[in-house]
Amino acid sequence: MQISFYTFLVISKEKDYYKFMSKLRDIMYSIGGFILSIGLPFTHIFGYVGGIFGLPALFDRKKLTYVKSVVIMMCAFLLYCIILAIFAEKKSLAFIGTLNYFAHWIIPFVLGICLGKRAMRFLKIYVVMITVVIVIGLCSFIGIFPKMLLGEKIWSEGMLWCFHHHNALAGMLILAIPIAFHLGGLYAMIFPILSVGLILTGSRGYFIATPLLIIGIVLYAIKKGSKYWIILIILTILISGVALLTSDVRNRVDTMFGGKWQTDLPAYSRLGYWQIAGWIFQENPIFGIGPGQLRTRTDLIQKLEEHNFSIDEKTAQIKHLHNFYLTTLAETGIVGLLFILSILYLLGKKLWNSGELGKLFGWGYFAFLIGNLFDSQMRGPSAAMDLFFLSGLIMAISAHSDTNKKHRESLVVE
């Protein structure tokens, strides 16, 4: 079979074009990865900027094959939210709410996956940068640095904020701690720093979830059979205990677990928010009121007052219900909640099957899900972007490891 010179040139040019586009795509992935891994610990704005470079990852079917089920379910939920937004009362809020899931979940996740064999590098960068953020916060706590930097809270109201809301920071730390522990070596020294940071956030919802993370880390250490790991865990617990007892966070814990939560408005108001979820569920249990439509329901604030409930909403608008799952139920109904639970199940399953790192991170992931029973960091931007970006990186590391293993096995067979 003869091929004409013209046909040969066309084929060569096509190959050069695809090779060039593939290289350009990889460069964009790296730029996006650097921006997210360096910037996310400081502010979610870097997540949006880096996400622009991650957009080509949406069409990289080869690399997304490993997580196809998760991505398909995410896209199905996004489509469902778009349909709800079309019929929503305040369409602008509905489409913004829908776009948030795209920007906070899908883009960071697919970018993390598509970083492939470079994923471990970005994972380490993220851990180092969030440690830098916590060190800045600790310096502010002891008075070396001011309480505010660049117009953002570092240490405020007796809690660690570090450029984020203190609850979002707690969510980020509960995800980063198991990664630092797994990396070992010098990174193991980061583990106590992040743990103290978690305590000083004063996030009571994540305090409730923390024992699950501790169990996972202890089981991992026992499996490794190293006395060094056990000693490190004990020292970290002792240091964290001292930080708790010597800071204002102790008062928050005492209020919550000492039977005084009825006198703490932020804690007590959760009951009011959850009551709102019940009323909305009675209105529309199947499809909810639509993404972002909680802000339009000022009538429910008045209804709370009539039923002697108090909430700490300062803007006279309800942004979320301090429970991610109830917020999802209220805005997207039973159908939306089933979509979300399916996504979280598939994501957790993939993480658990992503080697030792995936299993250990999985304990932090499940602790994060428990923390979202008391707040809505899963909606993002802070913490949600971190969760999906880190999950993508960990799955990419696992996929690359599996590929290398299969290649080594094929060489042995040959």
Disulfide bonds with the S-S distance in Angstrom:
none
